[in-house]
Amino acid sequence: MLSEWFQLNEGKYYWLADANTHQKAVKEYGFGFDDSVPVFSGPTFESAKALSPWLVPVSEELLSVKADVLNLGIGIQSSAEFESLLVHLRSLLLASYEGEEVMFRFYDKQVIGPMLSAMEESEVNSLLGNIDQLAIVDDSLTCYANQSKITFDLNTDTWWKVQPHHLSALYNENTHAKSIERRWWNLFPQMMERLSDPNEVILNALKKAKERGYQQDQMEACALVEVTRQTQTHLSELSQPFHLNLEELKELETLKEVWI
């Protein structure tokens, strides 16, 4: 499907592929592709060079690769110069999420696909930047077009902010429960030691929160209320280890009143 999309119209087309997908394409073709460039660059990614995604200009050589391999990557159409496109993509490698800097695997279609589907049009336009169109193949081909009328300015610092609703389609209760458990063991081991199976308690609380219609950004608070209930931990005991202020403690108190 991407092969046909690359040939629909005149213009500059590129294939963005993670390290494993790029390696599959190179192995099948027998050589590297002309003018292809690793996206990871600079000292921040020095130790992860081998894991870098690659930006590959579309050529006859690339189009000779089997469709099932091409479809593992992401199609890009851009009128920007190659270097400008590369700068934009590199600016997305690090993003902010809830005040922390995180790796943003936008080059993985399993990550960016669900996120784009959850974004508003203005967010899609902002993320695409100097990309005119981005295409992803799942069961079918989905194309996201940049509708912005605003002149795009390149950013080199961390600028993209991952919002909670961007992650809604990626949400996995099991993964979230494990993440919470690890963090809470570090923050308040005395509380966690009172549970025979902390992961099960947290996971069940997340499922209960989802069934009751709580938003994703509220689910961790729901799990915390459940853990304090089962461990007979007073909410005031959370203040220091979790660095909670008075307002946050009041919010937990309000949640606890309706949680049972």
Rosetta blueprint (number, residue, H / E / L):
1 M L
2 L H
3 S H
4 E H
5 W H
6 F H
7 Q L
8 L L
9 N L
10 E L
11 G L
12 K L
13 Y E
14 Y E
15 W E
16 L E
17 A E
18 D L
19 A H
20 N H
21 T H
22 H H
23 Q H
24 K H
25 A H
26 V H
27 K H
28 E H
29 Y H
30 G L
31 F L
32 G L
33 F L
34 D L
35 D L
36 S L
37 V E
38 P E
39 V L
40 F L
41 S L
42 G L
43 P H
44 T H
45 F H
46 E H
47 S H
48 A H
49 K H
50 A H
51 L H
52 S L
53 P L
54 W E
55 L E
56 V E
57 P E
58 V L
59 S L
60 E H
61 E H
62 L H
63 L H
64 S L
65 V L
66 K L
67 A H
68 D H
69 V H
70 L H
71 N L
72 L L
73 G L
74 I E
75 G E
76 I E
77 Q E
78 S L
79 S L
80 A L
81 E L
82 F H
83 E H
84 S H
85 L H
86 L H
87 V H
88 H H
89 L H
90 R H
91 S H
92 L L
93 L L
94 L E
95 A E
96 S E
97 Y E
98 E L
99 G L
100 E E
101 E E
102 V E
103 M E
104 F L
105 R L
106 F L
107 Y L
108 D L
109 K H
110 Q H
111 V H
112 I H
113 G H
114 P H
115 M H
116 L H
117 S H
118 A H
119 M L
120 E L
121 E H
122 S H
123 E H
124 V H
125 N H
126 S H
127 L H
128 L H
129 G L
130 N L
131 I L
132 D L
133 Q E
134 L E
135 A E
136 I E
137 V E
138 D L
139 D L
140 S L
141 L E
142 T E
143 C E
144 Y E
145 A E
146 N L
147 Q L
148 S L
149 K L
150 I L
151 T L
152 F L
153 D L
154 L L
155 N L
156 T L
157 D L
158 T L
159 W L
160 W L
161 K E
162 V L
163 Q L
164 P H
165 H H
166 H H
167 L H
168 S H
169 A H
170 L H
171 Y L
172 N L
173 E H
174 N H
175 T H
176 H H
177 A H
178 K H
179 S H
180 I H
181 E H
182 R H
183 R H
184 W H
185 W H
186 N H
187 L H
188 F L
189 P H
190 Q H
191 M H
192 M H
193 E L
194 R L
195 L L
196 S L
197 D L
198 P H
199 N H
200 E H
201 V H
202 I H
203 L H
204 N H
205 A H
206 L H
207 K H
208 K H
209 A H
210 K H
211 E H
212 R L
213 G L
214 Y L
215 Q L
216 Q H
217 D H
218 Q H
219 M H
220 E H
221 A H
222 C H
223 A H
224 L H
225 V H
226 E H
227 V H
228 T H
229 R H
230 Q H
231 T H
232 Q L
233 T L
234 H L
235 L H
236 S H
237 E H
238 L H
239 S L
240 Q L
241 P L
242 F L
243 H L
244 L L
245 N L
246 L H
247 E H
248 E H
249 L H
250 K H
251 E H
252 L H
253 E H
254 T H
255 L H
256 K H
257 E H
258 V H
259 W H
260 I L
